[in-house]
């Protein structure tokens, strides 16, 4: 999310009910005066910083999205509406966006006291701080905003030459772009464009945004932080001075730390009325009690726009989490991973439904299967789903593999043992000529505390080994403590730190509404998810010979060219051409199998006392309750949501969402 956001699977398993239980419309079956105002559930990974313009990890944005407002946000029907911006305008050439700020909105401190008015110049301060801290999100705006690339690269030291102008007296902030960007307004709902008060930033220095104290932030959003205790609890309370208090229905939020063990305890705490909602697990022994007491109340949350995948380490350098003991074994694995047919065989040998059923159960698993990086219906090309063009391109690249594969979300056609074996046979023939030793051993690290994720890993192992044969491929599960697991996977910041052969630890949610928000993450020059492939951007540091060879071997150099071709189409009149070019790039990426899409977020069975479809709905950014855990708009009720209420609410939401305003129609 977004992005750019990196998602840990463990966080997704736990928070999907929060993310998607209540994404959407405004229906309610209870009188609001009788509704509960305290929300309690769990979180699974400690946030590392609340410096919201510098971090792209969902473990952080899922919390700080409640503390801050941006210029625009999503409402429960999926409209883009003004948040700190009262109104906005765009120049005829599409290169200048000017936002008129709401008057009378203040920064508040953690105790709710007023600090200072929010000013237009605070947005300039926010962007400069993003540069100063080398924000992981800079790539989103660096090529877009006039002069920003020159400033970042030291060609100018005068930030006033960057294309952000503020008029505090008029209350306007303007962004001057190098080229028109049809998705710009959706990007303002992402935190790199959020404001920062300059006096407060200077007073805090390096402590700004540190999680050690709620006082290290000022707050412009619906909630303030009252307490964070590592691996214990996160507590928030409603901002008493928030400009839009009428849409903040929760007064207190408490998230208890949950390490992933004993998943049935989530239901037990819900049943005791401790938790407001809970994901339930059909394969857990507690599920019989769920069916006994709540037979008609289990609902499946909607699938979202985030994609979780399996990634291959194309240039492994760290071997702390390994069962390999011989250099020959390591070398054979490296060569196998760089073979496209080998990667294709791994992909087609994975039974995604069985894998996902370990968490969602059989009934929910198939709906979660994702077979593309960009959701196939994310945008349209000439009135048809974007994914149709991707599929056509895939067929032209390799019809023997793709012709019978449906890449839309919710089917398991990417599990095909015939194709898997055929691809493996081709790979083995080629690899044996290179002196590769079989079986190939693939290290798959996993958090030893998470029962559900271990079960998923075991399912993956069984599926691949039974399809390809243990004499050909062995998946070596490496169970370790959570801190070590994260350090070598989800929290790795460079290819050198990524310690695995294959990993299920990450995923991606969109930052804005354009295919590039997904596809740029694997740009070999500066992609934000390269570390999940064991790579580091070639423009970030000098590329080693091994990395350069790996990039060429898997075709990421050609992928870069395809991304550049697509990015040339900037005029809003050329969106079909732009999306078609990105579809061609995605087809190339999917056909390379360097990453294997596996599942969408959401789609989990749950019990809930959250009014269905009452939370802000959106596909990108952090200003909604789908791509992150933002609680503005969310309503609670005393009774458990049953299927009838959920279905009625969904029908109303779907109708309203179909009429939701586009970015060009966004309203005050």
DAKACOR-V491150 format. One record per run of one state. SS is the DSSP state (~ for helix, > for strand, _ for the rest). FROM is the first residue (numbers start at 1). TO is the last residue. If there is no record, write none. Layout:
[[SS/FROM/TO] [SS/FROM/TO]]
This chain:
[[_/1/4] [>/5/6] [_/7/8] [~/9/20] [_/21/22] [>/23/23] [_/24/31] [~/32/34] [_/35/37] [>/38/43] [_/44/56] [>/57/57] [~/58/64] [_/65/71] [>/72/74] [_/75/79] [>/80/82] [_/83/84] [>/85/90] [_/91/95] [>/96/101] [_/102/105] [>/106/108] [_/109/113] [>/114/117] [_/118/120] [~/121/132] [_/133/137] [~/138/142] [_/143/144] [>/145/145] [_/146/147] [~/148/152] [_/153/158] [~/159/161] [_/162/163] [>/164/167] [_/168/171] [>/172/177] [_/178/183] [~/184/187] [_/188/190] [~/191/193] [_/194/197] [~/198/207] [_/208/213] [~/214/216] [_/217/218] [>/219/219] [_/220/222] [>/223/229] [_/230/232] [>/233/238] [_/239/244] [~/245/247] [_/248/251] [>/252/257] [_/258/263] [~/264/271] [_/272/276] [>/277/279] [_/280/286] [~/287/294] [_/295/298] [>/299/300] [_/301/302] [>/303/312] [_/313/326] [~/327/337] [_/338/339] [~/340/348] [_/349/351] [~/352/368] [>/369/369] [_/370/379] [>/380/381] [_/382/383] [>/384/385] [~/386/397] [_/398/398] [~/399/402] [_/403/416] [~/417/433] [_/434/439] [>/440/447] [_/448/450] [~/451/468] [_/469/472] [>/473/480] [_/481/481] [~/482/488] [_/489/494] [~/495/497] [_/498/501] [>/502/503] [_/504/506] [>/507/509] [_/510/515] [~/516/522] [_/523/529] [~/530/533] [_/534/544] [~/545/554] [_/555/555] [~/556/567] [_/568/571] [~/572/592] [_/593/594] [>/595/602] [_/603/604] [>/605/608] [_/609/609] [>/610/610] [_/611/614] [>/615/615] [_/616/635] [>/636/636] [_/637/642] [~/643/658] [_/659/662] [~/663/665] [_/666/666] [>/667/667] [_/668/668]]
